[in-house]
Amino acid sequence: MTIIPAYGRDYKSRKAAISDLEADKDFIIADYGNPYDTKPINLSQIKGEKMRSVTIRYNQLRRVTVYDV
């Protein structure tokens, strides 16, 4: 699943993006094939779905990192 920062947030570094994800802040699902595309999600919900990893887009959506749940 791919997620992007919610509520106008953006991150310049991988560390900042992961820090907010681990702080349980909301991100937006940006995954065309996902029925929940454009809906908010946080780390607690991701863990509840038993996903192994998520892809985070940051730095104006130009950079990508994978976070292993």
N, CA, C and O atoms as a Maestro MAE file, in Angstrom:
{
 s_m_m2io_version
 :::
 2.0.0
}

f_m_ct {
 s_m_title
 :::
 protein
 m_atom[276] {
  # First column is atom index #
  i_m_mmod_type
  r_m_x_coord
  r_m_y_coord
  r_m_z_coord
  i_m_residue_number
  s_m_chain_name
  s_m_pdb_residue_name
  s_m_pdb_atom_name
  i_m_atomic_number
  :::
  1 25 0.843 -1.164 0.000 1 A "MET " " N  " 7
  2 3 0.000 0.000 0.000 1 A "MET " " CA " 6
  3 2 0.894 1.234 0.000 1 A "MET " " C  " 6
  4 15 1.939 1.251 0.651 1 A "MET " " O  " 8
  5 25 0.489 2.243 -0.717 2 A "THR " " N  " 7
  6 3 1.209 3.517 -0.752 2 A "THR " " CA " 6
  7 2 0.424 4.550 0.036 2 A "THR " " C  " 6
  8 15 -0.795 4.658 -0.102 2 A "THR " " O  " 8
  9 25 1.134 5.309 0.866 3 A "ILE " " N  " 7
  10 3 0.497 6.362 1.653 3 A "ILE " " CA " 6
  11 2 1.262 7.668 1.457 3 A "ILE " " C  " 6
  12 15 2.460 7.673 1.173 3 A "ILE " " O  " 8
  13 25 0.534 8.780 1.617 4 A "ILE " " N  " 7
  14 3 1.135 10.108 1.512 4 A "ILE " " CA " 6
  15 2 0.724 10.918 2.744 4 A "ILE " " C  " 6
  16 15 -0.292 10.608 3.367 4 A "ILE " " O  " 8
  17 25 1.490 11.946 3.103 5 A "PRO " " N  " 7
  18 3 1.143 12.746 4.280 5 A "PRO " " CA " 6
  19 2 -0.238 13.404 4.142 5 A "PRO " " C  " 6
  20 15 -0.629 13.812 3.048 5 A "PRO " " O  " 8
  21 25 -0.955 13.500 5.235 6 A "ALA " " N  " 7
  22 3 -2.293 14.096 5.241 6 A "ALA " " CA " 6
  23 2 -2.242 15.537 5.743 6 A "ALA " " C  " 6
  24 15 -1.259 15.974 6.341 6 A "ALA " " O  " 8
  25 25 -3.324 16.257 5.484 7 A "TYR " " N  " 7
  26 3 -3.557 17.601 6.030 7 A "TYR " " CA " 6
  27 2 -2.471 18.597 5.648 7 A "TYR " " C  " 6
  28 15 -2.119 19.465 6.447 7 A "TYR " " O  " 8
  29 25 -1.938 18.483 4.440 8 A "GLY " " N  " 7
  30 3 -0.970 19.458 3.952 8 A "GLY " " CA " 6
  31 2 0.449 19.285 4.455 8 A "GLY " " C  " 6
  32 15 1.326 20.086 4.133 8 A "GLY " " O  " 8
  33 25 0.683 18.240 5.246 9 A "ARG " " N  " 7
  34 3 2.048 18.018 5.739 9 A "ARG " " CA " 6
  35 2 2.931 17.529 4.605 9 A "ARG " " C  " 6
  36 15 2.451 16.934 3.640 9 A "ARG " " O  " 8
  37 25 4.230 17.785 4.730 10 A "ASP " " N  " 7
  38 3 5.222 17.268 3.796 10 A "ASP " " CA " 6
  39 2 6.516 17.088 4.576 10 A "ASP " " C  " 6
  40 15 6.725 17.740 5.599 10 A "ASP " " O  " 8
  41 25 7.367 16.224 4.105 11 A "TYR " " N  " 7
  42 3 8.601 15.916 4.815 11 A "TYR " " CA " 6
  43 2 9.774 16.042 3.864 11 A "TYR " " C  " 6
  44 15 9.686 15.642 2.703 11 A "TYR " " O  " 8
  45 25 10.859 16.591 4.350 12 A "LYS " " N  " 7
  46 3 12.073 16.718 3.545 12 A "LYS " " CA " 6
  47 2 12.952 15.483 3.659 12 A "LYS " " C  " 6
  48 15 13.807 15.245 2.806 12 A "LYS " " O  " 8
  49 25 12.745 14.694 4.714 13 A "SER " " N  " 7
  50 3 13.616 13.538 4.935 13 A "SER " " CA " 6
  51 2 12.797 12.293 5.269 13 A "SER " " C  " 6
  52 15 11.653 12.375 5.714 13 A "SER " " O  " 8
  53 25 13.420 11.146 5.039 14 A "ARG " " N  " 7
  54 3 12.829 9.847 5.373 14 A "ARG " " CA " 6
  55 2 12.587 9.751 6.876 14 A "ARG " " C  " 6
  56 15 11.555 9.253 7.328 14 A "ARG " " O  " 8
  57 25 13.552 10.235 7.629 15 A "LYS " " N  " 7
  58 3 13.468 10.171 9.089 15 A "LYS " " CA " 6
  59 2 12.239 10.916 9.611 15 A "LYS " " C  " 6
  60 15 11.554 10.422 10.507 15 A "LYS " " O  " 8
  61 25 11.958 12.084 9.069 16 A "ALA " " N  " 7
  62 3 10.805 12.879 9.505 16 A "ALA " " CA " 6
  63 2 9.488 12.182 9.158 16 A "ALA " " C  " 6
  64 15 8.551 12.190 9.957 16 A "ALA " " O  " 8
  65 25 9.416 11.584 7.975 17 A "ALA " " N  " 7
  66 3 8.193 10.886 7.559 17 A "ALA " " CA " 6
  67 2 7.925 9.684 8.459 17 A "ALA " " C  " 6
  68 15 6.795 9.472 8.898 17 A "ALA " " O  " 8
  69 25 8.956 8.907 8.728 18 A "ILE " " N  " 7
  70 3 8.800 7.726 9.572 18 A "ILE " " CA " 6
  71 2 8.495 8.123 11.014 18 A "ILE " " C  " 6
  72 15 7.730 7.443 11.698 18 A "ILE " " O  " 8
  73 25 9.084 9.207 11.469 19 A "SER " " N  " 7
  74 3 8.830 9.681 12.825 19 A "SER " " CA " 6
  75 2 7.346 10.000 13.026 19 A "SER " " C  " 6
  76 15 6.760 9.619 14.039 19 A "SER " " O  " 8
  77 25 6.742 10.696 12.064 20 A "ASP " " N  " 7
  78 3 5.315 11.013 12.181 20 A "ASP " " CA " 6
  79 2 4.445 9.773 12.024 20 A "ASP " " C  " 6
  80 15 3.408 9.663 12.677 20 A "ASP " " O  " 8
  81 25 4.846 8.849 11.177 21 A "LEU " " N  " 7
  82 3 4.085 7.594 11.050 21 A "LEU " " CA " 6
  83 2 4.101 6.847 12.378 21 A "LEU " " C  " 6
  84 15 3.068 6.349 12.825 21 A "LEU " " O  " 8
  85 25 5.267 6.768 13.010 22 A "GLU " " N  " 7
  86 3 5.380 6.081 14.299 22 A "GLU " " CA " 6
  87 2 4.688 6.843 15.417 22 A "GLU " " C  " 6
  88 15 4.340 6.256 16.441 22 A "GLU " " O  " 8
  89 25 4.482 8.157 15.234 23 A "ALA " " N  " 7
  90 3 3.732 8.959 16.208 23 A "ALA " " CA " 6
  91 2 2.222 8.812 15.980 23 A "ALA " " C  " 6
  92 15 1.427 9.501 16.619 23 A "ALA " " O  " 8
  93 25 1.832 7.920 15.074 24 A "ASP " " N  " 7
  94 3 0.440 7.587 14.780 24 A "ASP " " CA " 6
  95 2 -0.335 8.741 14.145 24 A "ASP " " C  " 6
  96 15 -1.546 8.853 14.335 24 A "ASP " " O  " 8
  97 25 0.356 9.597 13.395 25 A "LYS " " N  " 7
  98 3 -0.323 10.666 12.670 25 A "LYS " " CA " 6
  99 2 -0.970 10.088 11.417 25 A "LYS " " C  " 6
  100 15 -0.547 9.053 10.901 25 A "LYS " " O  " 8
  101 25 -1.996 10.771 10.944 26 A "ASP " " N  " 7
  102 3 -2.736 10.297 9.777 26 A "ASP " " CA " 6
  103 2 -1.960 10.492 8.484 26 A "ASP " " C  " 6
  104 15 -1.249 11.481 8.306 26 A "ASP " " O  " 8
  105 25 -2.113 9.535 7.597 27 A "PHE " " N  " 7
  106 3 -1.624 9.601 6.229 27 A "PHE " " CA " 6
  107 2 -2.803 9.260 5.338 27 A "PHE " " C  " 6
  108 15 -3.816 8.750 5.817 27 A "PHE " " O  " 8
  109 25 -2.685 9.534 4.057 28 A "ILE " " N  " 7
  110 3 -3.751 9.252 3.105 28 A "ILE " " CA " 6
  111 2 -3.345 8.062 2.240 28 A "ILE " " C  " 6
  112 15 -2.217 7.994 1.752 28 A "ILE " " O  " 8
  113 25 -4.262 7.136 2.058 29 A "ILE " " N  " 7
  114 3 -4.008 5.994 1.177 29 A "ILE " " CA " 6
  115 2 -4.028 6.506 -0.261 29 A "ILE " " C  " 6
  116 15 -5.005 7.111 -0.702 29 A "ILE " " O  " 8
  117 25 -2.949 6.259 -0.976 30 A "ALA " " N  " 7
  118 3 -2.826 6.692 -2.376 30 A "ALA " " CA " 6
  119 2 -2.511 5.470 -3.218 30 A "ALA " " C  " 6
  120 15 -1.422 5.340 -3.778 30 A "ALA " " O  " 8
  121 25 -3.473 4.590 -3.294 31 A "ASP " " N  " 7
  122 3 -3.294 3.304 -3.953 31 A "ASP " " CA " 6
  123 2 -4.520 3.048 -4.818 31 A "ASP " " C  " 6
  124 15 -5.570 2.653 -4.311 31 A "ASP " " O  " 8
  125 25 -4.391 3.268 -6.107 32 A "TYR " " N  " 7
  126 3 -5.522 3.235 -7.035 32 A "TYR " " CA " 6
  127 2 -6.363 1.962 -6.919 32 A "TYR " " C  " 6
  128 15 -7.590 2.041 -6.981 32 A "TYR " " O  " 8
  129 25 -5.754 0.817 -6.756 33 A "GLY " " N  " 7
  130 3 -6.488 -0.436 -6.695 33 A "GLY " " CA " 6
  131 2 -7.132 -0.717 -5.344 33 A "GLY " " C  " 6
  132 15 -7.908 -1.664 -5.216 33 A "GLY " " O  " 8
  133 25 -6.827 0.075 -4.355 34 A "ASN " " N  " 7
  134 3 -7.336 -0.133 -3.006 34 A "ASN " " CA " 6
  135 2 -8.734 0.478 -2.875 34 A "ASN " " C  " 6
  136 15 -8.933 1.621 -3.284 34 A "ASN " " O  " 8
  137 25 -9.695 -0.242 -2.324 35 A "PRO " " N  " 7
  138 3 -11.040 0.332 -2.174 35 A "PRO " " CA " 6
  139 2 -11.082 1.523 -1.209 35 A "PRO " " C  " 6
  140 15 -12.055 2.277 -1.207 35 A "PRO " " O  " 8
  141 25 -10.050 1.698 -0.400 36 A "TYR " " N  " 7
  142 3 -9.998 2.810 0.549 36 A "TYR " " CA " 6
  143 2 -9.109 3.957 0.059 36 A "TYR " " C  " 6
  144 15 -8.682 4.797 0.851 36 A "TYR " " O  " 8
  145 25 -8.833 3.987 -1.245 37 A "ASP " " N  " 7
  146 3 -8.041 5.060 -1.846 37 A "ASP " " CA " 6
  147 2 -8.591 6.420 -1.427 37 A "ASP " " C  " 6
  148 15 -9.802 6.637 -1.471 37 A "ASP " " O  " 8
  149 25 -7.719 7.328 -1.023 38 A "THR " " N  " 7
  150 3 -7.993 8.709 -0.565 38 A "THR " " CA " 6
  151 2 -8.523 8.788 0.865 38 A "THR " " C  " 6
  152 15 -8.853 9.881 1.324 38 A "THR " " O  " 8
  153 25 -8.614 7.691 1.572 39 A "LYS " " N  " 7
  154 3 -9.075 7.696 2.970 39 A "LYS " " CA " 6
  155 2 -7.874 7.799 3.917 39 A "LYS " " C  " 6
  156 15 -6.788 7.318 3.594 39 A "LYS " " O  " 8
  157 25 -8.065 8.424 5.085 40 A "PRO " " N  " 7
  158 3 -6.966 8.514 6.050 40 A "PRO " " CA " 6
  159 2 -6.683 7.188 6.748 40 A "PRO " " C  " 6
  160 15 -7.575 6.357 6.918 40 A "PRO " " O  " 8
  161 25 -5.433 7.006 7.146 41 A "ILE " " N  " 7
  162 3 -5.011 5.807 7.868 41 A "ILE " " CA " 6
  163 2 -3.816 6.175 8.734 41 A "ILE " " C  " 6
  164 15 -3.054 7.079 8.394 41 A "ILE " " O  " 8
  165 25 -3.651 5.477 9.854 42 A "ASN " " N  " 7
  166 3 -2.482 5.690 10.701 42 A "ASN " " CA " 6
  167 2 -1.830 4.337 11.001 42 A "ASN " " C  " 6
  168 15 -2.337 3.295 10.586 42 A "ASN " " O  " 8
  169 25 -0.718 4.358 11.713 43 A "LEU " " N  " 7
  170 3 0.044 3.138 11.945 43 A "LEU " " CA " 6
  171 2 -0.754 2.097 12.722 43 A "LEU " " C  " 6
  172 15 -0.632 0.904 12.447 43 A "LEU " " O  " 8
  173 25 -1.559 2.517 13.676 44 A "SER " " N  " 7
  174 3 -2.374 1.559 14.430 44 A "SER " " CA " 6
  175 2 -3.311 0.792 13.510 44 A "SER " " C  " 6
  176 15 -3.490 -0.416 13.665 44 A "SER " " O  " 8
  177 25 -3.902 1.484 12.565 45 A "GLN " " N  " 7
  178 3 -4.811 0.832 11.626 45 A "GLN " " CA " 6
  179 2 -4.045 -0.070 10.661 45 A "GLN " " C  " 6
  180 15 -4.525 -1.142 10.291 45 A "GLN " " O  " 8
  181 25 -2.864 0.364 10.258 46 A "ILE " " N  " 7
  182 3 -2.039 -0.444 9.360 46 A "ILE " " CA " 6
  183 2 -1.674 -1.761 10.043 46 A "ILE " " C  " 6
  184 15 -1.752 -2.826 9.431 46 A "ILE " " O  " 8
  185 25 -1.278 -1.682 11.306 47 A "LYS " " N  " 7
  186 3 -0.944 -2.903 12.051 47 A "LYS " " CA " 6
  187 2 -2.165 -3.793 12.211 47 A "LYS " " C  " 6
  188 15 -2.043 -5.018 12.195 47 A "LYS " " O  " 8
  189 25 -3.338 -3.196 12.363 48 A "GLY " " N  " 7
  190 3 -4.576 -3.956 12.486 48 A "GLY " " CA " 6
  191 2 -4.919 -4.722 11.221 48 A "GLY " " C  " 6
  192 15 -5.592 -5.751 11.273 48 A "GLY " " O  " 8
  193 25 -4.462 -4.223 10.096 49 A "GLU " " N  " 7
  194 3 -4.688 -4.894 8.818 49 A "GLU " " CA " 6
  195 2 -3.646 -5.973 8.548 49 A "GLU " " C  " 6
  196 15 -3.720 -6.680 7.543 49 A "GLU " " O  " 8
  197 25 -2.685 -6.094 9.442 50 A "LYS " " N  " 7
  198 3 -1.628 -7.114 9.354 50 A "LYS " " CA " 6
  199 2 -0.814 -7.027 8.070 50 A "LYS " " C  " 6
  200 15 -0.480 -8.042 7.458 50 A "LYS " " O  " 8
  201 25 -0.502 -5.798 7.674 51 A "MET " " N  " 7
  202 3 0.358 -5.591 6.510 51 A "MET " " CA " 6
  203 2 1.811 -5.720 6.922 51 A "MET " " C  " 6
  204 15 2.172 -5.413 8.059 51 A "MET " " O  " 8
  205 25 2.632 -6.166 6.012 52 A "ARG " " N  " 7
  206 3 4.055 -6.321 6.303 52 A "ARG " " CA " 6
  207 2 4.828 -5.035 6.095 52 A "ARG " " C  " 6
  208 15 5.786 -4.765 6.819 52 A "ARG " " O  " 8
  209 25 4.424 -4.231 5.112 53 A "SER " " N  " 7
  210 3 5.124 -2.983 4.837 53 A "SER " " CA " 6
  211 2 4.197 -2.005 4.127 53 A "SER " " C  " 6
  212 15 3.181 -2.395 3.551 53 A "SER " " O  " 8
  213 25 4.565 -0.727 4.178 54 A "VAL " " N  " 7
  214 3 3.871 0.318 3.429 54 A "VAL " " CA " 6
  215 2 4.919 1.171 2.728 54 A "VAL " " C  " 6
  216 15 6.053 1.292 3.192 54 A "VAL " " O  " 8
  217 25 4.529 1.752 1.622 55 A "THR " " N  " 7
  218 3 5.387 2.672 0.890 55 A "THR " " CA " 6
  219 2 4.940 4.086 1.226 55 A "THR " " C  " 6
  220 15 3.758 4.412 1.120 55 A "THR " " O  " 8
  221 25 5.882 4.920 1.628 56 A "ILE " " N  " 7
  222 3 5.577 6.310 1.979 56 A "ILE " " CA " 6
  223 2 6.173 7.216 0.911 56 A "ILE " " C  " 6
  224 15 7.364 7.134 0.609 56 A "ILE " " O  " 8
  225 25 5.338 8.080 0.341 57 A "ARG " " N  " 7
  226 3 5.829 9.096 -0.598 57 A "ARG " " CA " 6
  227 2 5.946 10.402 0.172 57 A "ARG " " C  " 6
  228 15 5.051 10.758 0.939 57 A "ARG " " O  " 8
  229 25 7.052 11.117 -0.031 58 A "TYR " " N  " 7
  230 3 7.291 12.372 0.689 58 A "TYR " " CA " 6
  231 2 8.120 13.308 -0.185 58 A "TYR " " C  " 6
  232 15 8.439 12.970 -1.324 58 A "TYR " " O  " 8
  233 25 8.472 14.489 0.342 59 A "ASN " " N  " 7
  234 3 9.232 15.522 -0.378 59 A "ASN " " CA " 6
  235 2 8.517 15.864 -1.688 59 A "ASN " " C  " 6
  236 15 9.046 15.666 -2.782 59 A "ASN " " O  " 8
  237 25 7.291 16.386 -1.536 60 A "GLN " " N  " 7
  238 3 6.413 16.746 -2.652 60 A "GLN " " CA " 6
  239 2 6.156 15.538 -3.559 60 A "GLN " " C  " 6
  240 15 6.038 15.676 -4.777 60 A "GLN " " O  " 8
  241 25 6.073 14.367 -2.953 61 A "LEU " " N  " 7
  242 3 5.781 13.087 -3.610 61 A "LEU " " CA " 6
  243 2 6.879 12.645 -4.579 61 A "LEU " " C  " 6
  244 15 6.646 11.791 -5.435 61 A "LEU " " O  " 8
  245 25 8.068 13.223 -4.445 62 A "ARG " " N  " 7
  246 3 9.166 12.874 -5.347 62 A "ARG " " CA " 6
  247 2 10.057 11.772 -4.800 62 A "ARG " " C  " 6
  248 15 10.807 11.160 -5.561 62 A "ARG " " O  " 8
  249 25 9.997 11.504 -3.510 63 A "ARG " " N  " 7
  250 3 10.824 10.463 -2.907 63 A "ARG " " CA " 6
  251 2 9.928 9.378 -2.319 63 A "ARG " " C  " 6
  252 15 8.780 9.620 -1.946 63 A "ARG " " O  " 8
  253 25 10.489 8.187 -2.251 64 A "VAL " " N  " 7
  254 3 9.732 7.029 -1.769 64 A "VAL " " CA " 6
  255 2 10.607 6.246 -0.789 64 A "VAL " " C  " 6
  256 15 11.812 6.099 -0.992 64 A "VAL " " O  " 8
  257 25 9.979 5.752 0.270 65 A "THR " " N  " 7
  258 3 10.656 4.851 1.189 65 A "THR " " CA " 6
  259 2 9.679 3.752 1.585 65 A "THR " " C  " 6
  260 15 8.464 3.946 1.549 65 A "THR " " O  " 8
  261 25 10.208 2.615 1.956 66 A "VAL " " N  " 7
  262 3 9.390 1.495 2.408 66 A "VAL " " CA " 6
  263 2 9.577 1.344 3.910 66 A "VAL " " C  " 6
  264 15 10.703 1.306 4.406 66 A "VAL " " O  " 8
  265 25 8.473 1.258 4.621 67 A "TYR " " N  " 7
  266 3 8.492 1.090 6.071 67 A "TYR " " CA " 6
  267 2 8.001 -0.315 6.392 67 A "TYR " " C  " 6
  268 15 6.875 -0.674 6.046 67 A "TYR " " O  " 8
  269 25 8.836 -1.112 7.050 68 A "ASP " " N  " 7
  270 3 8.440 -2.457 7.444 68 A "ASP " " CA " 6
  271 2 7.678 -2.407 8.754 68 A "ASP " " C  " 6
  272 15 8.210 -1.985 9.780 68 A "ASP " " O  " 8
  273 25 6.444 -2.835 8.711 69 A "VAL " " N  " 7
  274 3 5.591 -2.824 9.884 69 A "VAL " " CA " 6
  275 2 5.989 -3.984 10.754 69 A "VAL " " C  " 6
  276 15 5.404 -4.188 11.818 69 A "VAL " " O  " 8
  :::
 }
 m_bond[275] {
  # First column is bond index #
  i_m_from
  i_m_to
  i_m_order
  :::
  1 1 2 1
  2 2 3 1
  3 3 4 2
  4 3 5 1
  5 5 6 1
  6 6 7 1
  7 7 8 2
  8 7 9 1
  9 9 10 1
  10 10 11 1
  11 11 12 2
  12 11 13 1
  13 13 14 1
  14 14 15 1
  15 15 16 2
  16 15 17 1
  17 17 18 1
  18 18 19 1
  19 19 20 2
  20 19 21 1
  21 21 22 1
  22 22 23 1
  23 23 24 2
  24 23 25 1
  25 25 26 1
  26 26 27 1
  27 27 28 2
  28 27 29 1
  29 29 30 1
  30 30 31 1
  31 31 32 2
  32 31 33 1
  33 33 34 1
  34 34 35 1
  35 35 36 2
  36 35 37 1
  37 37 38 1
  38 38 39 1
  39 39 40 2
  40 39 41 1
  41 41 42 1
  42 42 43 1
  43 43 44 2
  44 43 45 1
  45 45 46 1
  46 46 47 1
  47 47 48 2
  48 47 49 1
  49 49 50 1
  50 50 51 1
  51 51 52 2
  52 51 53 1
  53 53 54 1
  54 54 55 1
  55 55 56 2
  56 55 57 1
  57 57 58 1
  58 58 59 1
  59 59 60 2
  60 59 61 1
  61 61 62 1
  62 62 63 1
  63 63 64 2
  64 63 65 1
  65 65 66 1
  66 66 67 1
  67 67 68 2
  68 67 69 1
  69 69 70 1
  70 70 71 1
  71 71 72 2
  72 71 73 1
  73 73 74 1
  74 74 75 1
  75 75 76 2
  76 75 77 1
  77 77 78 1
  78 78 79 1
  79 79 80 2
  80 79 81 1
  81 81 82 1
  82 82 83 1
  83 83 84 2
  84 83 85 1
  85 85 86 1
  86 86 87 1
  87 87 88 2
  88 87 89 1
  89 89 90 1
  90 90 91 1
  91 91 92 2
  92 91 93 1
  93 93 94 1
  94 94 95 1
  95 95 96 2
  96 95 97 1
  97 97 98 1
  98 98 99 1
  99 99 100 2
  100 99 101 1
  101 101 102 1
  102 102 103 1
  103 103 104 2
  104 103 105 1
  105 105 106 1
  106 106 107 1
  107 107 108 2
  108 107 109 1
  109 109 110 1
  110 110 111 1
  111 111 112 2
  112 111 113 1
  113 113 114 1
  114 114 115 1
  115 115 116 2
  116 115 117 1
  117 117 118 1
  118 118 119 1
  119 119 120 2
  120 119 121 1
  121 121 122 1
  122 122 123 1
  123 123 124 2
  124 123 125 1
  125 125 126 1
  126 126 127 1
  127 127 128 2
  128 127 129 1
  129 129 130 1
  130 130 131 1
  131 131 132 2
  132 131 133 1
  133 133 134 1
  134 134 135 1
  135 135 136 2
  136 135 137 1
  137 137 138 1
  138 138 139 1
  139 139 140 2
  140 139 141 1
  141 141 142 1
  142 142 143 1
  143 143 144 2
  144 143 145 1
  145 145 146 1
  146 146 147 1
  147 147 148 2
  148 147 149 1
  149 149 150 1
  150 150 151 1
  151 151 152 2
  152 151 153 1
  153 153 154 1
  154 154 155 1
  155 155 156 2
  156 155 157 1
  157 157 158 1
  158 158 159 1
  159 159 160 2
  160 159 161 1
  161 161 162 1
  162 162 163 1
  163 163 164 2
  164 163 165 1
  165 165 166 1
  166 166 167 1
  167 167 168 2
  168 167 169 1
  169 169 170 1
  170 170 171 1
  171 171 172 2
  172 171 173 1
  173 173 174 1
  174 174 175 1
  175 175 176 2
  176 175 177 1
  177 177 178 1
  178 178 179 1
  179 179 180 2
  180 179 181 1
  181 181 182 1
  182 182 183 1
  183 183 184 2
  184 183 185 1
  185 185 186 1
  186 186 187 1
  187 187 188 2
  188 187 189 1
  189 189 190 1
  190 190 191 1
  191 191 192 2
  192 191 193 1
  193 193 194 1
  194 194 195 1
  195 195 196 2
  196 195 197 1
  197 197 198 1
  198 198 199 1
  199 199 200 2
  200 199 201 1
  201 201 202 1
  202 202 203 1
  203 203 204 2
  204 203 205 1
  205 205 206 1
  206 206 207 1
  207 207 208 2
  208 207 209 1
  209 209 210 1
  210 210 211 1
  211 211 212 2
  212 211 213 1
  213 213 214 1
  214 214 215 1
  215 215 216 2
  216 215 217 1
  217 217 218 1
  218 218 219 1
  219 219 220 2
  220 219 221 1
  221 221 222 1
  222 222 223 1
  223 223 224 2
  224 223 225 1
  225 225 226 1
  226 226 227 1
  227 227 228 2
  228 227 229 1
  229 229 230 1
  230 230 231 1
  231 231 232 2
  232 231 233 1
  233 233 234 1
  234 234 235 1
  235 235 236 2
  236 235 237 1
  237 237 238 1
  238 238 239 1
  239 239 240 2
  240 239 241 1
  241 241 242 1
  242 242 243 1
  243 243 244 2
  244 243 245 1
  245 245 246 1
  246 246 247 1
  247 247 248 2
  248 247 249 1
  249 249 250 1
  250 250 251 1
  251 251 252 2
  252 251 253 1
  253 253 254 1
  254 254 255 1
  255 255 256 2
  256 255 257 1
  257 257 258 1
  258 258 259 1
  259 259 260 2
  260 259 261 1
  261 261 262 1
  262 262 263 1
  263 263 264 2
  264 263 265 1
  265 265 266 1
  266 266 267 1
  267 267 268 2
  268 267 269 1
  269 269 270 1
  270 270 271 1
  271 271 272 2
  272 271 273 1
  273 273 274 1
  274 274 275 1
  275 275 276 2
  :::
 }
}
